């Protein structure tokens, strides 16, 4: 009859097949039930006691090193794992499977900027949508366990973690990417550009944001970014997006409609935090309050 040690061996094999070196207790528990469900039936005790026994086995095995700064997240220490690179994105998504890579981190993933990351930017939607299944799990097995606590660490081994917390009604524009071979949630190209424009201070600054728009020229879905802009329903954002897209040579019927309801006055600025400049776009009635020529970047 199979034992819990057999289950642990099978779980390690499953992690190796997925190229996972960062893992969590909730994943290890779920994979154990998936791999050897008869183990769970053998132990005629409460679920809490079964979990505690499994946790003790993980510790005794000495094959899982706890990660500082987060609870119940581990780095696997086995021969296979020495060939795998662990990223901060992997660790955070084990600590918080609903975290979405965004802003400057997403710009880097989409290869729109070439910065060397010094911080990790993530978005969490509140209240948490527990129906979204963590990557690597099946919906039916996720439904059988209690969701883990959504941790939001501020640092991981010296790397600053910058969180954006917004309403769950904006929980869209998300796709799956890879971080060193392991799937992660990330904002898609169009959502990333809009988030960067809304929060340039989290995206490398406005000059970097405009460069990212320019770099996206051959991949950008015009209909998608127009739709996303309308879903956000922010008048000044429509002006900023309209100005940028038109400078890049795009046109769209929705952009023509946006021009009919422009925000006017000193608050109509390309950068909200900067003071008003007299240089402006007549078409979009927006102050180009930056110390460089946006046209040169957007058409570079």
Secondary structure, DSSP 8 states (H G I E B T S, - for coil): ---HHHHHHHHHHHHHHTT--EEEHHHHHHHHHHH-HHHHHH--S-HHHHHHHHHHHHHHHT-EEE-TTSSSEEEE-STGGGG----HHHHHHHH-TT-EE-HHHHHHHTTS-----SEEEEEEEES--TTS--TT--HHHHTTS--------SEETTEEEEEEEEEGGG--SEEEEEETTEEEEEE-HHHHHHHHHHTGGGTT-HHHHHHHHHHTTTT--HHHHHHHHHHHT-HHHHHHHHHHHHHTT---HHHHHHGGG---STT-BSSTTS---S-EETTTTEE--SSS-HHHHHT-
